[in-house]
């Protein structure tokens, strides 16, 4: 197993401990920072010191995400975001459709899913950028399957692995003279308790299915 995969497992474990009240928000943030600063496995192993053993989280194989992403059985409802020489930001507690289509032309777009109640089966996002940038924010525990192209532009997948059973956002599209970024980031302070409740729900569902 690579060091990067081990980082993902530690992040998943920290999310589970936070959901079970084993960590405060400050402790969680501090340990997240240690995860990404760990230069080797020895340093990484110290991040979970002092926490009770859980042994719950093992990431499902990537092929499972690929199979989930191949389905076309989405309902017809769709949200569309268009930014042309403008800035569009979707933040806070908004309702996301199962399919989202976004177009950016000489503009910018922010889709923040950190306060969104996501369906367990996830979402499909189609985003195309021409001379602009699009950013998608996810809370820890929610995953992303990013498969986008770039022509004289860039696609930056900074998302972290999903908890088993958690929603996965399938991001497709491309950037031409532009940028697409998908990044995992802690929710705002006001949303932390709601995020903790979502983690508990996901972990509880996985436990019930295993019993």
Secondary structure by P-SEA (a helix, b strand, c coil): ccaaaaaaaaaaaaaaaaaaccccaaaaaaaaaaaaacccaaaaaacccccccccccccccaaaaaaaaaccccccbbbbbbbccbbbbbbcccccccbbbbbbccbbbbbbcccccccccbbbbbbbbcccbbbbbbccccccbbbbbbccccccccccccccccbbbbccccccccbbbbbbbbccccaaaaaaaaaaaaaaaaaaaac
